[in-house]
């Protein structure tokens, strides 16, 4: 479960947003995003009138309604994680005295409400303006009504990239984590890995438990000496209000960076 898309989408004013199973909703009031040429794709999240914006993705299906349903379930999963998510990460590394004597592994676990499909019926979207394709994926831009709020944020830019990819910003009242993920064969997997790595960055910034074990040995020969050190870093925690404010796609290698936040 794994390390941000200010997509030059036009977040034009959404009118007549429909909820799954209902018909009309009010306009969102979101202003169009600025198109920054040659800076990669930046997808910005937003809040409006007591609603939060979530993107859901799915692969193509022979029946469009099936693809839309899967994308809505993907968005609903992110809603469930917004309310509460527990994560743990264990990083183990071994360093020896011999050349190339190094190994590293990372294991992660996420726990959240697995009955997230109940949130599907709470999502609002306009099938004419909020459903589109991107990198061979079907994307649904859906809104969720909630009394919880997130801070407004607008990126500054440096050398063709958002400054938060260079240094995490300070956002009062919130913990911040930057997630990164290299390009996967399926774009949805890249997005989810980047978002989840932002989540684990927040958790690891909160608390780390480090354990080191070293072993040394000397043989009969003059240079018959060796050593090995095993290190384990464990991070775990529960987050509320986890939300990705922006995700940026690097135009050079299509890797993704995510700016994630959680309530303190």
C-alpha positions as CSV (number, residue, x, y, z in Angstrom):
1,X,0.0,0.0,0.0
2,X,2.2,2.7,-1.1
3,X,5.0,7.9,-2.4
4,X,0.9,13.5,-4.8
5,X,-2.3,15.7,-9.7
6,X,-2.6,19.6,-10.1
7,X,-4.1,18.4,-13.5
8,X,-4.6,21.2,-15.8
9,X,-8.2,20.2,-15.6
10,X,-10.5,23.1,-15.6
11,X,-12.4,22.9,-12.4
12,X,-15.0,24.9,-14.0
13,X,-18.1,25.8,-12.0
14,X,-20.0,22.6,-11.6
15,X,-23.7,23.0,-12.1
16,X,-26.3,20.4,-11.5
17,X,-24.1,17.9,-9.7
18,X,-25.9,14.6,-9.4
19,X,-25.7,12.2,-6.5
20,X,-25.7,8.5,-7.2
21,X,-29.4,7.6,-7.2
22,X,-30.5,11.3,-7.1
23,X,-30.8,14.0,-9.7
24,X,-29.9,17.6,-9.3
25,X,-27.5,19.5,-7.0
26,X,-26.3,23.1,-6.6
27,X,-23.3,24.7,-8.4
28,X,-19.9,24.0,-6.7
29,X,-18.5,27.5,-7.0
30,X,-15.0,26.2,-7.8
31,X,-13.0,28.5,-10.1
32,X,-11.1,27.1,-13.1
33,X,-7.5,26.0,-12.4
34,X,-4.6,27.9,-14.0
35,X,-3.0,26.1,-16.9
36,X,0.8,26.3,-16.3
37,X,2.6,25.2,-19.5
38,X,5.4,22.7,-19.3
39,X,5.2,22.2,-15.6
40,X,3.6,18.8,-15.5
41,X,0.1,18.0,-14.5
42,X,-1.2,19.4,-11.2
43,X,-4.4,18.1,-9.7
44,X,-5.8,20.3,-7.0
45,X,-8.5,19.3,-4.5
46,X,-11.1,21.7,-3.3
47,X,-13.8,22.3,-0.7
48,X,-17.0,24.1,-1.4
49,X,-20.2,24.7,0.5
50,X,-19.6,22.0,3.0
51,X,-18.3,19.5,0.4
52,X,-14.9,18.0,-0.3
53,X,-13.6,16.9,-3.7
54,X,-12.4,13.3,-4.3
55,X,-11.1,11.8,-7.5
56,X,-11.9,8.1,-8.3
57,X,-10.3,6.0,-11.0
58,X,-10.9,2.8,-12.8
59,X,-9.8,0.9,-15.8
60,X,-11.9,0.8,-19.0
61,X,-14.8,-1.5,-19.2
62,X,-17.0,-2.7,-22.0
63,X,-19.9,-1.1,-20.1
64,X,-19.2,2.5,-19.1
65,X,-21.6,2.3,-16.1
66,X,-19.4,-0.4,-14.7
67,X,-16.3,1.7,-15.0
68,X,-18.0,4.7,-13.4
69,X,-19.2,2.5,-10.5
70,X,-15.6,1.2,-9.9
71,X,-14.3,4.8,-10.0
72,X,-16.9,5.9,-7.5
73,X,-15.9,3.0,-5.2
74,X,-12.3,4.2,-5.5
75,X,-13.3,7.7,-4.4
76,X,-15.4,6.2,-1.6
77,X,-12.4,4.4,-0.3
78,X,-10.6,7.7,0.0
79,X,-13.6,9.2,1.8
80,X,-13.3,6.3,4.3
81,X,-9.6,7.0,4.8
82,X,-10.4,10.7,5.4
83,X,-12.6,9.9,8.4
84,X,-10.1,7.5,10.0
85,X,-7.1,5.4,9.0
86,X,-4.5,3.5,10.9
87,X,-1.1,2.8,9.3
88,X,2.1,1.0,10.3
89,X,5.4,0.8,8.5
90,X,8.4,-1.3,9.3
91,X,11.7,-0.5,7.5
92,X,14.5,-3.1,7.9
93,X,18.1,-2.7,6.6
94,X,21.3,-4.6,6.8
95,X,24.7,-3.2,6.2
96,X,27.9,-5.3,6.1
97,X,31.5,-4.6,5.8
98,X,31.8,-6.3,2.4
99,X,31.3,-4.5,-0.9
100,X,27.7,-4.4,-1.9
101,X,26.7,-6.0,1.4
102,X,23.5,-4.1,1.9
103,X,19.8,-5.0,1.8
104,X,16.6,-3.1,2.6
105,X,12.9,-4.0,2.9
106,X,9.8,-2.0,3.8
107,X,6.4,-3.5,4.9
108,X,3.3,-1.3,5.3
109,X,-0.2,-1.9,6.5
110,X,-3.3,0.2,6.3
111,X,-6.5,-0.3,8.3
112,X,-9.7,1.7,7.6
113,X,-13.5,1.2,7.2
114,X,-13.7,-1.7,4.7
115,X,-17.4,-1.0,4.3
116,X,-16.4,2.1,2.3
117,X,-19.0,1.4,-0.5
118,X,-21.6,2.9,1.8
119,X,-20.1,6.2,0.9
120,X,-20.8,5.7,-2.8
121,X,-24.4,6.8,-2.4
122,X,-23.2,10.0,-0.6
123,X,-21.1,11.1,-3.6
124,X,-22.3,13.8,-5.9
125,X,-21.1,14.3,-9.5
126,X,-22.3,15.4,-12.9
127,X,-22.0,12.6,-15.5
128,X,-21.6,15.2,-18.2
129,X,-18.8,17.3,-16.7
130,X,-17.2,15.2,-14.0
131,X,-16.5,11.9,-15.9
132,X,-13.5,11.9,-18.3
133,X,-10.5,9.8,-19.4
134,X,-6.9,10.3,-18.4
135,X,-3.9,8.0,-19.2
136,X,-6.2,5.2,-20.2
137,X,-8.2,5.5,-17.0
138,X,-11.8,6.6,-16.4
139,X,-11.8,9.3,-13.8
140,X,-14.8,10.6,-11.8
141,X,-14.6,13.9,-10.0
142,X,-17.0,13.5,-7.0
143,X,-18.1,15.6,-4.1
144,X,-18.8,14.4,-0.5
145,X,-20.8,16.4,2.0
146,X,-19.3,16.7,5.4
147,X,-19.0,18.9,8.4
148,X,-15.3,18.5,8.4
149,X,-13.2,21.1,6.6
150,X,-9.7,21.3,5.1
151,X,-7.5,24.4,4.6
152,X,-7.4,26.2,1.3
153,X,-4.0,25.9,-0.3
154,X,-2.5,27.3,-3.5
155,X,1.0,26.2,-4.7
156,X,3.8,28.5,-5.5
157,X,6.2,27.4,-8.2
158,X,10.0,27.1,-8.5
159,X,11.9,25.8,-11.4
160,X,8.8,24.4,-13.0
161,X,7.5,22.5,-10.0
162,X,5.4,23.2,-6.9
163,X,7.6,24.3,-4.0
164,X,6.0,21.8,-1.7
165,X,7.8,19.0,-3.7
166,X,11.1,20.7,-2.5
167,X,10.1,21.4,1.1
168,X,6.9,20.5,3.0
169,X,4.9,23.7,3.8
170,X,3.7,24.5,7.3
171,X,-0.1,24.5,7.5
172,X,-1.4,25.6,10.9
173,X,-3.5,22.9,12.7
174,X,-2.4,20.1,10.3
175,X,0.4,17.6,9.9
176,X,1.9,17.5,6.5
177,X,3.5,14.6,4.5
178,X,4.9,14.5,1.0
179,X,4.4,11.2,-0.9
180,X,6.3,10.1,-3.9
181,X,5.7,7.2,-6.3
182,X,7.5,6.2,-9.5
183,X,5.5,5.5,-12.5
184,X,3.5,2.2,-12.5
185,X,2.1,0.4,-15.5
186,X,-1.4,1.3,-14.3
187,X,-1.9,5.0,-13.5
188,X,-4.3,4.3,-10.7
189,X,-1.6,2.3,-8.9
190,X,0.8,5.2,-9.2
191,X,-1.8,7.6,-7.7
192,X,-2.7,5.4,-4.8
193,X,1.0,4.6,-4.0
194,X,1.8,8.4,-4.0
195,X,-1.2,9.2,-1.8
196,X,-0.4,6.4,0.7
197,X,3.2,7.3,0.9
198,X,2.1,10.8,1.9
199,X,0.1,9.2,4.6
200,X,3.0,7.1,5.8
201,X,5.2,10.2,5.7
202,X,2.9,11.9,8.2
203,X,2.9,8.8,10.5
204,X,6.7,8.5,10.4
205,X,7.0,12.2,11.2
206,X,4.9,11.6,14.3
207,X,6.8,8.8,15.9
208,X,9.6,6.4,15.1
209,X,11.0,3.5,17.1
210,X,14.6,2.6,16.1
211,X,16.3,-0.6,16.9
212,X,20.0,-1.4,15.9
213,X,21.9,-4.7,16.3
214,X,25.6,-4.9,15.4
215,X,27.8,-8.0,15.0
216,X,31.6,-8.0,14.5
217,X,34.0,-10.8,14.0
218,X,37.7,-11.3,13.5
219,X,39.4,-14.3,12.0
220,X,43.0,-15.6,12.2
221,X,44.2,-13.6,9.2
222,X,45.5,-10.1,9.3
223,X,42.6,-8.7,7.3
224,X,40.1,-11.3,8.3
225,X,37.6,-8.9,9.9
226,X,34.0,-8.1,9.2
227,X,30.9,-6.5,10.7
228,X,27.2,-6.3,10.1
229,X,24.5,-3.9,11.4
230,X,20.8,-4.6,11.3
231,X,18.4,-1.6,11.7
232,X,14.7,-1.7,12.2
233,X,12.6,1.5,12.1
234,X,8.9,1.1,13.1
235,X,6.3,3.8,12.7
236,X,2.6,3.5,13.4
237,X,-0.4,5.8,14.2
238,X,-4.0,6.7,13.5
239,X,-4.9,9.7,11.4
240,X,-8.1,11.6,11.1
241,X,-8.8,14.1,8.3
242,X,-6.2,12.6,5.9
243,X,-6.7,14.4,2.7
244,X,-4.5,15.0,-0.4
245,X,-4.5,18.7,-1.3
246,X,-2.5,18.4,-4.5
247,X,-0.8,15.8,-6.6
248,X,1.8,16.8,-9.2
249,X,3.0,14.7,-12.1
250,X,6.6,15.2,-13.1
251,X,6.6,15.6,-16.9
252,X,10.1,14.0,-17.2
253,X,9.4,10.6,-15.9
254,X,5.6,10.6,-15.0
255,X,6.3,10.0,-11.3
256,X,3.8,11.5,-8.9
257,X,4.2,13.7,-5.8
258,X,1.3,14.2,-3.3
259,X,0.8,16.8,-0.7
260,X,-1.1,15.1,2.2
261,X,-2.4,16.5,5.4
262,X,-4.1,15.2,8.6
263,X,-5.5,16.9,11.6
264,X,-3.1,17.3,14.5
